[in-house]
Amino acid sequence: MDEPLTCDVVAERIGARRSLVVRLARAGLIETIASESSEPLLPSHVVVQLRRMQRLRRDLGVNFSGAAVILDLVNRIELLNRELVEIRRRALGDE
């Protein structure tokens, strides 16, 4: 299970400002964990996601919204590929 992190901790780990992390969380571009405080908590895997988003911004010049869409599509493609491999494995096992 992911350890909940504060926006300050995430910002420090990715080398960004806390305000950016808060803004991305409030915009729904990164996953949050419900908390009783006014500031959202973030699962630790968001650090990897934000680093990928930063790389997409740097390398391709896309904004954070575009980077979030790209990462979502890549995740969906990876899931579909895993399902396809499993379907093929089952089909070959039935022969």
C-alpha positions as CSV (number, residue, x, y, z in Angstrom):
1,M,0.0,0.0,0.0
2,D,1.2,3.5,-0.8
3,E,2.4,5.6,2.0
4,P,0.5,9.0,2.1
5,L,2.8,12.0,1.5
6,T,2.2,15.7,2.0
7,C,2.5,18.1,-0.9
8,D,5.7,19.5,0.7
9,V,7.4,16.1,0.7
10,V,6.3,15.4,-2.9
11,A,7.5,18.8,-4.0
12,E,10.9,18.2,-2.4
13,R,11.3,14.8,-4.0
14,I,10.6,16.1,-7.5
15,G,12.4,19.4,-7.1
16,A,9.3,21.5,-7.6
17,R,7.4,24.1,-5.7
18,R,4.7,23.0,-3.3
19,S,2.2,25.3,-5.0
20,L,2.6,23.3,-8.3
21,V,1.9,20.0,-6.5
22,V,-1.1,21.5,-4.8
23,R,-2.4,23.0,-8.0
24,L,-2.0,19.7,-9.9
25,A,-3.8,17.8,-7.1
26,R,-6.7,20.2,-7.0
27,A,-7.0,20.1,-10.8
28,G,-7.3,16.3,-10.6
29,L,-4.2,15.7,-12.6
30,I,-2.6,13.5,-9.9
31,E,-4.2,11.1,-7.5
32,T,-5.0,12.2,-4.0
33,I,-6.0,10.5,-0.8
34,A,-8.8,11.9,1.3
35,S,-7.7,13.5,4.5
36,E,-9.2,15.7,7.2
37,S,-6.8,18.5,6.5
38,S,-7.5,21.2,3.9
39,E,-4.4,20.0,1.9
40,P,-4.6,16.7,0.1
41,L,-2.3,13.8,0.8
42,L,-0.8,12.0,-2.1
43,P,0.1,8.3,-2.6
44,S,3.9,7.8,-2.9
45,H,3.6,6.5,-6.5
46,V,2.6,10.1,-7.5
47,V,6.3,11.0,-7.2
48,V,7.1,8.7,-10.2
49,Q,4.1,10.1,-12.1
50,L,5.1,13.7,-11.5
51,R,8.7,12.9,-12.6
52,R,7.4,11.4,-15.8
53,M,5.2,14.5,-16.3
54,Q,8.2,16.8,-15.8
55,R,10.1,14.8,-18.4
56,L,7.3,15.0,-20.9
57,R,7.2,18.8,-20.4
58,R,10.9,19.1,-20.8
59,D,11.4,16.7,-23.7
60,L,8.2,17.3,-25.7
61,G,7.0,20.7,-24.5
62,V,3.6,19.5,-23.4
63,N,1.8,21.1,-20.5
64,F,0.9,19.2,-17.3
65,S,-2.7,18.5,-18.6
66,G,-1.3,17.0,-21.8
67,A,1.3,15.0,-19.8
68,A,-1.4,13.6,-17.6
69,V,-3.4,12.5,-20.7
70,I,-0.3,10.9,-22.2
71,L,0.5,9.0,-19.1
72,D,-3.1,7.8,-18.8
73,L,-3.1,6.6,-22.3
74,V,0.3,4.8,-21.9
75,N,-1.1,3.1,-18.8
76,R,-4.2,2.0,-20.7
77,I,-2.1,0.6,-23.6
78,E,0.1,-1.3,-21.1
79,L,-3.0,-2.8,-19.5
80,L,-4.5,-3.8,-22.8
81,N,-1.2,-5.4,-23.9
82,R,-1.0,-7.4,-20.7
83,E,-4.6,-8.6,-21.3
84,L,-3.8,-9.5,-24.9
85,V,-0.8,-11.5,-23.8
86,E,-3.0,-13.4,-21.3
87,I,-5.7,-14.1,-23.9
88,R,-3.0,-15.4,-26.3
89,R,-1.5,-17.5,-23.6
90,R,-4.9,-19.0,-22.8
91,A,-5.6,-19.6,-26.5
92,L,-2.3,-21.4,-27.1
93,G,-2.9,-23.5,-23.9
94,D,-6.3,-24.7,-25.2
95,E,-4.8,-26.0,-28.5
